[in-house]
């Protein structure tokens, strides 16, 4: 699977662990920054990952910042992006299965590397269920997005 991954300075170390893990799993991972622990801004990371998904250069995205919250908020401003902060495996797979989540957000200061790997595995293994109720709810989410994005780039 093609995965876009990015972090700010607060998520840099965990991002490097996840990058190595993704490669070991055989995924094609695009590292979109940050490339050091020098101060950087999570909205820039979110933009990079969102653009990769919007341009179909990646199928899923992973964002890491200190808490995961800022990156998640920023990512959800982009059309078609359904980002969620997950610090447990249930939310990571359920978010994909029920809500078609396409960006996983993690907080380096909240979870450790081993739990992060488990969460990433659950996220990547999950598939949208296509169940009628999930399709209906996703349609409503998309309709809300379209209603409020009219005339905006």
N, C-alpha and C positions, 0 to 999 in steps of 0.2 A: 504494500500500500504506500502511496505517496503521502508523506506527512510534512507539513510546514511547522517548524518549531522556533520559538523566539522567547526571549526573556529580557527583563531589564537587569540592572546591576544586582538587585536583590534576589534574583532568581538564576543568576549566571551559573553558579556551581551546580545546582540541581539540573539545570538544562544540559550541562555537559555530561552528567551521569545518564540522563535520559537519552541523549544522542547516542552514546555508546550502546545503551540497551536496545534502542531501536535498530541499530545496525546489526547487533547480534541476533535479533529476531528476523532479520532479512528484509526490513522495510527500507524504502528509499526516503531518507530524511533530509530535508533542506533546512540548514541552519541559517536563520535570518537575523541573527544577532541576539543579544549583545555578545561581543567577543572578548569582554574583560569585565572586571568588577568596577571599572570607572563609572561614575554616575551616568545613568541614562534613564529615559522616560518610558514608562509602560505604555502610554498611548502609541508611541512609535512602534513598539513591538507588536501591539494589537493590530495596528494598520498593516504591518508587513504580513502577518499571518492571514488576516482577513482578505487582503488583496490576492494572496496566493490561492485561497479558496475561490474567491470571486472570479479570478482569471482561469480557474480550473487547472492550475499548476500543482495543486494538492487536493487530496480527497478529504483529509482531516487536518486539524491543527491542534497544537499544544502550546499554551502560554504559561510562563512561570514568572511570578514576581514575588515580592516578600510575603504577602498574604494570599495572593491570587485574586483578591477582590478588585483592585484597580484595573488589572488586565482584563478581567471578565466584564466589568462595566464598559470599558472602552471597546472591546470586541463586539459587544452587542449593539453598538451604534451603527454597525455596517449591515447593509441589506443582505439577507440570506444567511447571516451568521447567527448560530444558536450556540452560544458559549455558556458553560456552566462551571462553577467552582465545585470541585469534587475532592473530598479528602477521605473518601471511603470507596470501596469497590462496588458496592450496591448502586450508589448514585452514578458512578461512571458507566456501568452497563445499562442501567435503567434509563438514564438520560438519553442514550442512543436508541434503545428499544422502543420507548414510549414517545419521546419528544424529538427524535431525529437530531440530537445534539451533534454538532460537527466540530466544536472546539472545546477541548478540555483545558481548564485553568487550574493551576496548582500553586500553593504557597510554600516556598522554600523554608520559611521561618515557622511553618506549621507542621509539616510532615518530613519524615526522613527519606533517604534514598530507597530503602527497600520497600516501604509502603508506596512510594511514588511509582516504582516499577510495577507493583501489583495493580495499582489504579490504572496505569497506562495500558497494561495487558488487558484488563477488563474493558476499557474504552475501545481498544482496537479490535477486540474479538466480537464486540456487540454489533448487531445489525438492527435497523429499524424494522419493527414487527409488521407494519402494513395493516395492522388490525383496524377495522372500520372506525372505532372510537378514537384511535390515535391519529388516523388520517384526518378525521373530522376536526379534531382539536388543533392539529398542525395547520390545517387550512384556515382556521380562525386566527391563528397567530400570524400567518402569512398575510391574511386580509388586513389585520391591524397594521402590520408593517407597511403594506402598500398604501393604506389610507393616510398614514402620517408621513410617508416619504414622497408624496406627490410633489413634483416640481423641484425636487432636491437631488443633488448629485451625490 
